[in-house]
């Protein structure tokens, strides 16, 4: 993995390389940014850069030395990964899942590319109906690994993906590890919701905010890596709004958002018709999706509410929709207005909170559907 594999983010790359060149590399970094911005790709490239035998004075890992070849397979003995996991039925009642339990699946995910989502990881683990966390067992295992001497004589690098998913016990143990880090150890945290981390952990890391990828870099990557025409690539890049994952999803006509759009349309049409019986069936249809997918639908709901509200201003520069979404907005957008847009946002955010707290999904979505009947009447 090299920095040249990262889409855009040149400013962040220069900052990371500059820290090493100037001898001011902190022992704990936290890369924060929205989904699809490339923060995990940057973390992987930087980890490879630190482990490379020839990185001194260079702008990128060489990709040829023995260290780089081991890192390319994600099998370097001084590169450690921590990530959210689930408890499988085969695990004993006292077992606390750790990342090593899913090492094979993790390497398979990384082999498919450095841009991925929690949904893809949940599917890889086989636990779409669970909520993935980082357990206390993980912090114990990480402390054990990092206490060992570097096998290659260089840095020991710990990449922690989504540290905000640590439980309280794990977070407290990790804090102690960061406060007294083993020699030549670098922690690279990759976070989407850093505010959910302990203040004491945040204060002991150097935060680097990763911006959304610029549209020109996404367009260029679509043309060069996917063979897309310039005009199509430009439209996709604009819709993606800095999210490479959204850009790649747009290339697949059968992507998840197509299903989410169908669910959104059904909800709005049935709520407008006040068809309570069918709305109950609609809420029941969402039950089997699993909590992570349910929360992603609610995130999609929030985006479409915003886009339909902005569509009313008749300024194309303000809206980011696919052709199907825009076709629906043409007749529906007027029902999302100043009288109800904030309430719709609050409604979806409450549903996200309730789903996250293991509330009954059918009840959550049916309540949401009933309240949509009232909100659509607000003018």
C-alpha beads as a LAMMPS data file, in Angstrom:
LAMMPS data file: protein, C-alpha beads

379 atoms
378 bonds

1 atom types
1 bond types

-500.0 500.0 xlo xhi
-500.0 500.0 ylo yhi
-500.0 500.0 zlo zhi

Masses

1 110.0

Atoms # bond

1 1 1 0.000 0.000 0.000
2 1 1 1.443 3.362 -1.042
3 1 1 0.330 6.967 -0.834
4 1 1 -0.063 6.877 -4.622
5 1 1 -2.963 4.433 -4.090
6 1 1 -4.856 7.057 -2.078
7 1 1 -7.321 9.184 -4.051
8 1 1 -6.500 12.857 -3.523
9 1 1 -5.628 13.961 0.042
10 1 1 -2.276 15.401 -0.988
11 1 1 -2.300 17.900 1.869
12 1 1 -2.707 15.155 4.475
13 1 1 0.016 13.061 2.837
14 1 1 2.498 15.939 2.973
15 1 1 1.695 16.542 6.627
16 1 1 2.261 12.902 7.569
17 1 1 5.517 12.592 5.639
18 1 1 6.659 15.942 7.006
19 1 1 6.265 14.728 10.592
20 1 1 8.687 11.900 9.923
21 1 1 11.155 14.018 7.948
22 1 1 11.253 16.668 10.691
23 1 1 11.593 14.144 13.513
24 1 1 8.360 15.154 15.248
25 1 1 6.262 12.039 14.766
26 1 1 3.840 11.693 17.728
27 1 1 3.290 8.278 19.286
28 1 1 -0.481 8.509 18.702
29 1 1 -2.288 9.945 15.677
30 1 1 -6.009 10.125 15.003
31 1 1 -7.208 10.513 11.412
32 1 1 -10.766 11.825 11.483
33 1 1 -13.100 12.307 8.562
34 1 1 -16.335 11.289 6.889
35 1 1 -16.955 7.899 5.326
36 1 1 -15.275 7.447 1.966
37 1 1 -12.777 10.282 2.429
38 1 1 -9.824 7.902 2.377
39 1 1 -8.696 8.147 5.997
40 1 1 -8.221 4.381 6.280
41 1 1 -6.329 4.353 2.971
42 1 1 -4.070 7.094 4.367
43 1 1 -3.552 5.132 7.594
44 1 1 -2.574 1.994 5.684
45 1 1 -0.247 3.920 3.370
46 1 1 1.374 5.708 6.319
47 1 1 1.822 2.432 8.208
48 1 1 3.542 0.947 5.147
49 1 1 5.666 4.093 4.853
50 1 1 6.856 3.829 8.480
51 1 1 7.744 0.154 8.057
52 1 1 9.562 0.653 4.739
53 1 1 13.367 0.219 4.963
54 1 1 13.961 3.061 2.504
55 1 1 11.428 5.713 3.542
56 1 1 14.048 8.151 4.879
57 1 1 13.973 11.218 2.663
58 1 1 11.386 9.660 0.331
59 1 1 7.804 10.767 -0.291
60 1 1 6.406 7.241 -0.372
61 1 1 7.133 3.640 0.558
62 1 1 9.416 1.986 -1.978
63 1 1 7.136 -1.010 -2.470
64 1 1 10.158 -3.219 -3.185
65 1 1 12.002 -3.874 0.088
66 1 1 11.313 -6.908 2.261
67 1 1 9.278 -4.832 4.730
68 1 1 7.063 -3.423 1.979
69 1 1 6.439 -6.859 0.526
70 1 1 5.297 -8.182 3.893
71 1 1 3.140 -5.077 4.460
72 1 1 1.586 -5.472 1.001
73 1 1 0.101 -8.798 2.156
74 1 1 -0.839 -7.281 5.546
75 1 1 1.342 -9.912 7.207
76 1 1 4.133 -7.725 8.590
77 1 1 4.943 -8.927 12.147
78 1 1 5.228 -5.344 13.447
79 1 1 1.910 -4.178 11.963
80 1 1 -1.076 -4.800 14.251
81 1 1 -4.738 -4.182 13.512
82 1 1 -7.556 -3.507 15.946
83 1 1 -11.136 -3.305 14.671
84 1 1 -14.752 -3.929 15.771
85 1 1 -15.737 -7.571 16.071
86 1 1 -18.782 -9.667 16.914
87 1 1 -19.361 -12.775 19.003
88 1 1 -19.978 -15.858 16.891
89 1 1 -22.189 -18.744 18.105
90 1 1 -19.128 -20.987 18.085
91 1 1 -17.367 -18.860 20.719
92 1 1 -17.579 -19.843 24.363
93 1 1 -19.633 -17.799 26.863
94 1 1 -16.509 -16.406 28.563
95 1 1 -14.647 -15.587 25.354
96 1 1 -14.138 -11.921 24.564
97 1 1 -13.809 -11.596 20.771
98 1 1 -10.548 -10.063 19.549
99 1 1 -9.309 -8.989 16.148
100 1 1 -7.139 -12.088 15.752
101 1 1 -10.335 -14.172 15.711
102 1 1 -11.141 -12.537 12.358
103 1 1 -7.621 -12.041 10.945
104 1 1 -8.323 -14.077 7.795
105 1 1 -11.507 -12.153 6.969
106 1 1 -9.770 -8.844 7.692
107 1 1 -6.930 -9.574 5.268
108 1 1 -9.486 -10.569 2.643
109 1 1 -11.261 -7.243 3.122
110 1 1 -8.009 -5.262 2.847
111 1 1 -7.033 -7.245 -0.243
112 1 1 -10.184 -5.968 -1.968
113 1 1 -9.023 -2.362 -1.478
114 1 1 -8.429 0.276 1.212
115 1 1 -11.891 1.827 0.834
116 1 1 -14.645 -0.091 2.621
117 1 1 -17.599 0.321 4.965
118 1 1 -18.758 -1.193 8.238
119 1 1 -21.463 -2.959 6.240
120 1 1 -18.848 -4.737 4.116
121 1 1 -16.951 -5.727 7.231
122 1 1 -20.096 -7.040 8.930
123 1 1 -20.884 -9.144 5.874
124 1 1 -17.326 -10.476 5.858
125 1 1 -17.659 -11.533 9.514
126 1 1 -21.137 -12.976 8.944
127 1 1 -22.917 -10.909 11.564
128 1 1 -25.219 -8.375 9.911
129 1 1 -27.760 -8.624 12.729
130 1 1 -25.260 -7.788 15.467
131 1 1 -23.515 -4.613 16.536
132 1 1 -19.745 -4.773 16.269
133 1 1 -17.634 -3.461 19.157
134 1 1 -14.019 -3.515 20.330
135 1 1 -13.880 -5.505 23.567
136 1 1 -11.622 -5.318 26.613
137 1 1 -10.017 -8.533 25.434
138 1 1 -8.689 -6.628 22.442
139 1 1 -6.852 -4.038 24.537
140 1 1 -5.243 -6.848 26.577
141 1 1 -4.107 -8.588 23.413
142 1 1 -2.766 -5.367 21.891
143 1 1 -0.800 -4.578 25.057
144 1 1 0.752 -8.050 24.932
145 1 1 1.799 -7.685 21.290
146 1 1 3.269 -4.215 21.689
147 1 1 5.248 -5.227 24.779
148 1 1 7.362 -7.479 22.542
149 1 1 10.478 -6.162 20.848
150 1 1 10.142 -5.162 17.192
151 1 1 10.940 -8.237 15.134
152 1 1 12.366 -6.118 12.302
153 1 1 14.177 -3.548 14.399
154 1 1 12.013 -0.604 13.356
155 1 1 8.635 0.835 14.265
156 1 1 5.764 -1.158 15.725
157 1 1 2.552 0.210 14.212
158 1 1 -0.936 -0.297 15.656
159 1 1 -3.794 0.697 13.330
160 1 1 -7.082 1.047 15.230
161 1 1 -10.124 1.272 12.968
162 1 1 -13.186 2.973 14.471
163 1 1 -11.918 3.371 18.068
164 1 1 -15.254 4.988 18.960
165 1 1 -16.679 1.455 19.027
166 1 1 -14.565 0.484 22.034
167 1 1 -16.530 -0.442 25.134
168 1 1 -15.726 1.438 28.355
169 1 1 -13.381 -1.194 29.761
170 1 1 -11.397 -1.376 26.526
171 1 1 -11.161 2.430 26.275
172 1 1 -9.785 2.715 29.805
173 1 1 -7.149 0.061 29.163
174 1 1 -6.146 1.629 25.843
175 1 1 -5.762 4.988 27.584
176 1 1 -3.143 3.497 29.907
177 1 1 -1.342 2.006 26.916
178 1 1 -1.247 5.363 25.120
179 1 1 -0.105 7.179 28.264
180 1 1 2.909 4.883 28.575
181 1 1 3.551 3.663 25.022
182 1 1 6.168 0.991 24.375
183 1 1 9.338 2.191 22.651
184 1 1 9.176 2.852 18.870
185 1 1 5.407 2.322 18.819
186 1 1 3.015 4.428 16.737
187 1 1 -0.762 4.273 17.186
188 1 1 -2.807 5.303 14.144
189 1 1 -6.497 5.652 14.967
190 1 1 -9.038 5.988 12.180
191 1 1 -12.265 7.566 13.408
192 1 1 -15.559 8.780 11.962
193 1 1 -17.079 9.898 15.278
194 1 1 -14.187 11.079 17.464
195 1 1 -16.528 12.880 19.871
196 1 1 -17.647 9.471 21.143
197 1 1 -14.134 8.737 22.412
198 1 1 -12.978 9.494 25.940
199 1 1 -11.735 13.071 26.267
200 1 1 -8.558 11.721 27.830
201 1 1 -7.833 9.570 24.757
202 1 1 -8.489 12.447 22.365
203 1 1 -6.206 14.739 24.356
204 1 1 -3.321 12.270 24.043
205 1 1 -3.494 11.924 20.271
206 1 1 -2.589 14.339 17.518
207 1 1 -5.714 14.793 15.453
208 1 1 -5.577 15.220 11.693
209 1 1 -8.886 16.069 10.039
210 1 1 -9.254 14.458 6.632
211 1 1 -11.429 16.496 4.304
212 1 1 -13.790 15.108 1.738
213 1 1 -11.936 14.101 -1.404
214 1 1 -12.050 16.842 -4.018
215 1 1 -14.274 16.188 -7.022
216 1 1 -11.430 16.484 -9.519
217 1 1 -9.452 13.689 -7.834
218 1 1 -12.534 11.434 -7.791
219 1 1 -13.246 12.204 -11.428
220 1 1 -9.646 11.453 -12.409
221 1 1 -9.672 8.171 -10.466
222 1 1 -12.930 7.108 -12.160
223 1 1 -11.438 7.792 -15.568
224 1 1 -8.025 6.238 -14.912
225 1 1 -8.957 3.319 -12.658
226 1 1 -12.455 2.449 -13.847
227 1 1 -12.342 3.510 -17.502
228 1 1 -15.340 5.838 -17.167
229 1 1 -15.914 8.620 -19.732
230 1 1 -15.200 12.191 -18.675
231 1 1 -18.817 13.411 -18.681
232 1 1 -20.134 10.448 -16.702
233 1 1 -17.201 10.626 -14.304
234 1 1 -17.873 14.305 -13.654
235 1 1 -21.539 13.690 -12.809
236 1 1 -20.699 10.755 -10.536
237 1 1 -17.969 12.767 -8.783
238 1 1 -20.412 15.575 -8.046
239 1 1 -23.055 13.211 -6.668
240 1 1 -20.423 11.426 -4.577
241 1 1 -19.691 14.735 -2.825
242 1 1 -16.204 13.762 -1.718
243 1 1 -17.027 10.117 -0.930
244 1 1 -15.164 7.587 -3.074
245 1 1 -17.422 4.794 -1.814
246 1 1 -20.476 6.656 -3.096
247 1 1 -18.738 7.093 -6.433
248 1 1 -18.119 3.365 -6.794
249 1 1 -21.670 2.572 -5.639
250 1 1 -23.015 4.805 -8.395
251 1 1 -21.362 2.514 -10.934
252 1 1 -23.547 -0.369 -9.785
253 1 1 -27.185 -0.079 -10.842
254 1 1 -28.186 -2.624 -8.192
255 1 1 -26.493 -0.936 -5.253
256 1 1 -27.973 -0.636 -1.781
257 1 1 -29.152 2.941 -2.326
258 1 1 -31.539 1.754 -5.034
259 1 1 -33.313 -0.356 -2.428
260 1 1 -33.222 2.530 0.064
261 1 1 -34.790 4.833 -2.512
262 1 1 -37.616 2.328 -3.059
263 1 1 -38.211 2.193 0.720
264 1 1 -38.160 5.995 0.971
265 1 1 -40.660 6.344 -1.881
266 1 1 -42.961 3.713 -0.387
267 1 1 -42.919 5.423 2.999
268 1 1 -43.743 8.839 1.598
269 1 1 -46.488 7.620 -0.726
270 1 1 -48.162 5.447 1.899
271 1 1 -47.906 8.187 4.551
272 1 1 -49.434 10.703 2.140
273 1 1 -52.327 8.292 1.488
274 1 1 -52.605 7.584 5.244
275 1 1 -52.540 3.867 4.483
276 1 1 -51.874 2.567 7.998
277 1 1 -52.222 -1.099 7.079
278 1 1 -49.548 -0.911 4.375
279 1 1 -47.319 1.266 6.553
280 1 1 -47.368 -1.511 9.133
281 1 1 -46.219 -3.942 6.439
282 1 1 -43.545 -1.431 5.409
283 1 1 -42.173 -1.319 8.954
284 1 1 -42.198 -5.117 9.188
285 1 1 -40.230 -5.359 5.917
286 1 1 -37.377 -3.409 7.507
287 1 1 -37.066 -5.826 10.450
288 1 1 -34.928 -8.501 8.677
289 1 1 -32.377 -5.979 7.365
290 1 1 -30.312 -6.009 10.556
291 1 1 -29.449 -3.044 12.754
292 1 1 -26.455 -1.769 10.804
293 1 1 -28.407 -1.745 7.549
294 1 1 -31.410 -0.159 9.269
295 1 1 -29.183 2.672 10.493
296 1 1 -27.758 3.119 6.995
297 1 1 -31.289 3.442 5.619
298 1 1 -32.032 6.135 8.203
299 1 1 -28.856 7.919 7.145
300 1 1 -30.069 7.749 3.546
301 1 1 -33.463 9.067 4.693
302 1 1 -31.739 12.087 6.261
303 1 1 -29.831 12.791 3.059
304 1 1 -32.899 12.628 0.828
305 1 1 -34.880 14.870 3.178
306 1 1 -32.110 17.444 2.890
307 1 1 -31.872 17.091 -0.910
308 1 1 -35.630 17.410 -1.400
309 1 1 -35.719 20.497 0.802
310 1 1 -32.892 22.095 -1.196
311 1 1 -34.557 21.107 -4.488
312 1 1 -37.304 23.635 -3.710
313 1 1 -34.814 26.479 -4.172
314 1 1 -34.463 25.543 -7.849
315 1 1 -30.670 25.879 -7.788
316 1 1 -28.946 22.817 -9.309
317 1 1 -25.699 23.709 -7.554
318 1 1 -27.344 23.022 -4.173
319 1 1 -28.606 19.497 -4.861
320 1 1 -26.743 16.198 -5.194
321 1 1 -29.088 13.506 -6.468
322 1 1 -29.085 10.658 -8.949
323 1 1 -31.469 10.878 -11.878
324 1 1 -33.969 8.535 -10.152
325 1 1 -33.854 10.575 -6.958
326 1 1 -34.333 13.795 -8.900
327 1 1 -37.267 12.349 -10.858
328 1 1 -39.020 11.564 -7.565
329 1 1 -38.125 14.954 -6.074
330 1 1 -39.732 16.753 -8.983
331 1 1 -43.204 15.971 -7.595
332 1 1 -42.408 15.229 -3.964
333 1 1 -40.020 17.998 -2.885
334 1 1 -42.743 20.523 -2.107
335 1 1 -43.879 18.320 0.786
336 1 1 -40.507 18.867 2.537
337 1 1 -40.567 22.482 3.641
338 1 1 -39.797 24.942 6.428
339 1 1 -42.739 23.640 8.453
340 1 1 -41.505 20.050 8.740
341 1 1 -37.881 19.599 7.605
342 1 1 -36.401 19.936 11.099
343 1 1 -38.997 17.582 12.584
344 1 1 -38.194 14.989 9.887
345 1 1 -34.516 15.221 10.769
346 1 1 -35.271 14.854 14.477
347 1 1 -37.522 11.887 13.757
348 1 1 -34.812 10.003 11.849
349 1 1 -32.108 10.831 14.389
350 1 1 -34.281 9.503 17.221
351 1 1 -34.851 6.326 15.239
352 1 1 -31.081 5.927 14.736
353 1 1 -30.588 6.329 18.490
354 1 1 -33.338 3.812 19.316
355 1 1 -32.062 1.223 16.847
356 1 1 -28.583 1.657 18.298
357 1 1 -30.010 0.951 21.751
358 1 1 -31.559 -2.332 20.556
359 1 1 -35.153 -1.129 20.456
360 1 1 -37.650 -3.279 18.535
361 1 1 -37.153 -2.211 14.915
362 1 1 -40.768 -2.848 13.872
363 1 1 -42.035 -0.553 16.618
364 1 1 -39.426 2.130 15.823
365 1 1 -40.228 2.200 12.106
366 1 1 -43.994 1.970 12.552
367 1 1 -43.908 4.909 14.969
368 1 1 -41.778 6.793 12.452
369 1 1 -44.278 6.017 9.680
370 1 1 -47.228 7.231 11.758
371 1 1 -45.507 10.502 12.533
372 1 1 -44.682 10.983 8.842
373 1 1 -48.423 11.096 8.121
374 1 1 -48.711 14.193 10.314
375 1 1 -45.509 15.826 9.078
376 1 1 -46.416 15.536 5.398
377 1 1 -49.559 17.530 6.082
378 1 1 -47.547 20.493 7.449
379 1 1 -47.489 23.330 4.938

Bonds

1 1 1 2
2 1 2 3
3 1 3 4
4 1 4 5
5 1 5 6
6 1 6 7
7 1 7 8
8 1 8 9
9 1 9 10
10 1 10 11
11 1 11 12
12 1 12 13
13 1 13 14
14 1 14 15
15 1 15 16
16 1 16 17
17 1 17 18
18 1 18 19
19 1 19 20
20 1 20 21
21 1 21 22
22 1 22 23
23 1 23 24
24 1 24 25
25 1 25 26
26 1 26 27
27 1 27 28
28 1 28 29
29 1 29 30
30 1 30 31
31 1 31 32
32 1 32 33
33 1 33 34
34 1 34 35
35 1 35 36
36 1 36 37
37 1 37 38
38 1 38 39
39 1 39 40
40 1 40 41
41 1 41 42
42 1 42 43
43 1 43 44
44 1 44 45
45 1 45 46
46 1 46 47
47 1 47 48
48 1 48 49
49 1 49 50
50 1 50 51
51 1 51 52
52 1 52 53
53 1 53 54
54 1 54 55
55 1 55 56
56 1 56 57
57 1 57 58
58 1 58 59
59 1 59 60
60 1 60 61
61 1 61 62
62 1 62 63
63 1 63 64
64 1 64 65
65 1 65 66
66 1 66 67
67 1 67 68
68 1 68 69
69 1 69 70
70 1 70 71
71 1 71 72
72 1 72 73
73 1 73 74
74 1 74 75
75 1 75 76
76 1 76 77
77 1 77 78
78 1 78 79
79 1 79 80
80 1 80 81
81 1 81 82
82 1 82 83
83 1 83 84
84 1 84 85
85 1 85 86
86 1 86 87
87 1 87 88
88 1 88 89
89 1 89 90
90 1 90 91
91 1 91 92
92 1 92 93
93 1 93 94
94 1 94 95
95 1 95 96
96 1 96 97
97 1 97 98
98 1 98 99
99 1 99 100
100 1 100 101
101 1 101 102
102 1 102 103
103 1 103 104
104 1 104 105
105 1 105 106
106 1 106 107
107 1 107 108
108 1 108 109
109 1 109 110
110 1 110 111
111 1 111 112
112 1 112 113
113 1 113 114
114 1 114 115
115 1 115 116
116 1 116 117
117 1 117 118
118 1 118 119
119 1 119 120
120 1 120 121
121 1 121 122
122 1 122 123
123 1 123 124
124 1 124 125
125 1 125 126
126 1 126 127
127 1 127 128
128 1 128 129
129 1 129 130
130 1 130 131
131 1 131 132
132 1 132 133
133 1 133 134
134 1 134 135
135 1 135 136
136 1 136 137
137 1 137 138
138 1 138 139
139 1 139 140
140 1 140 141
141 1 141 142
142 1 142 143
143 1 143 144
144 1 144 145
145 1 145 146
146 1 146 147
147 1 147 148
148 1 148 149
149 1 149 150
150 1 150 151
151 1 151 152
152 1 152 153
153 1 153 154
154 1 154 155
155 1 155 156
156 1 156 157
157 1 157 158
158 1 158 159
159 1 159 160
160 1 160 161
161 1 161 162
162 1 162 163
163 1 163 164
164 1 164 165
165 1 165 166
166 1 166 167
167 1 167 168
168 1 168 169
169 1 169 170
170 1 170 171
171 1 171 172
172 1 172 173
173 1 173 174
174 1 174 175
175 1 175 176
176 1 176 177
177 1 177 178
178 1 178 179
179 1 179 180
180 1 180 181
181 1 181 182
182 1 182 183
183 1 183 184
184 1 184 185
185 1 185 186
186 1 186 187
187 1 187 188
188 1 188 189
189 1 189 190
190 1 190 191
191 1 191 192
192 1 192 193
193 1 193 194
194 1 194 195
195 1 195 196
196 1 196 197
197 1 197 198
198 1 198 199
199 1 199 200
200 1 200 201
201 1 201 202
202 1 202 203
203 1 203 204
204 1 204 205
205 1 205 206
206 1 206 207
207 1 207 208
208 1 208 209
209 1 209 210
210 1 210 211
211 1 211 212
212 1 212 213
213 1 213 214
214 1 214 215
215 1 215 216
216 1 216 217
217 1 217 218
218 1 218 219
219 1 219 220
220 1 220 221
221 1 221 222
222 1 222 223
223 1 223 224
224 1 224 225
225 1 225 226
226 1 226 227
227 1 227 228
228 1 228 229
229 1 229 230
230 1 230 231
231 1 231 232
232 1 232 233
233 1 233 234
234 1 234 235
235 1 235 236
236 1 236 237
237 1 237 238
238 1 238 239
239 1 239 240
240 1 240 241
241 1 241 242
242 1 242 243
243 1 243 244
244 1 244 245
245 1 245 246
246 1 246 247
247 1 247 248
248 1 248 249
249 1 249 250
250 1 250 251
251 1 251 252
252 1 252 253
253 1 253 254
254 1 254 255
255 1 255 256
256 1 256 257
257 1 257 258
258 1 258 259
259 1 259 260
260 1 260 261
261 1 261 262
262 1 262 263
263 1 263 264
264 1 264 265
265 1 265 266
266 1 266 267
267 1 267 268
268 1 268 269
269 1 269 270
270 1 270 271
271 1 271 272
272 1 272 273
273 1 273 274
274 1 274 275
275 1 275 276
276 1 276 277
277 1 277 278
278 1 278 279
279 1 279 280
280 1 280 281
281 1 281 282
282 1 282 283
283 1 283 284
284 1 284 285
285 1 285 286
286 1 286 287
287 1 287 288
288 1 288 289
289 1 289 290
290 1 290 291
291 1 291 292
292 1 292 293
293 1 293 294
294 1 294 295
295 1 295 296
296 1 296 297
297 1 297 298
298 1 298 299
299 1 299 300
300 1 300 301
301 1 301 302
302 1 302 303
303 1 303 304
304 1 304 305
305 1 305 306
306 1 306 307
307 1 307 308
308 1 308 309
309 1 309 310
310 1 310 311
311 1 311 312
312 1 312 313
313 1 313 314
314 1 314 315
315 1 315 316
316 1 316 317
317 1 317 318
318 1 318 319
319 1 319 320
320 1 320 321
321 1 321 322
322 1 322 323
323 1 323 324
324 1 324 325
325 1 325 326
326 1 326 327
327 1 327 328
328 1 328 329
329 1 329 330
330 1 330 331
331 1 331 332
332 1 332 333
333 1 333 334
334 1 334 335
335 1 335 336
336 1 336 337
337 1 337 338
338 1 338 339
339 1 339 340
340 1 340 341
341 1 341 342
342 1 342 343
343 1 343 344
344 1 344 345
345 1 345 346
346 1 346 347
347 1 347 348
348 1 348 349
349 1 349 350
350 1 350 351
351 1 351 352
352 1 352 353
353 1 353 354
354 1 354 355
355 1 355 356
356 1 356 357
357 1 357 358
358 1 358 359
359 1 359 360
360 1 360 361
361 1 361 362
362 1 362 363
363 1 363 364
364 1 364 365
365 1 365 366
366 1 366 367
367 1 367 368
368 1 368 369
369 1 369 370
370 1 370 371
371 1 371 372
372 1 372 373
373 1 373 374
374 1 374 375
375 1 375 376
376 1 376 377
377 1 377 378
378 1 378 379
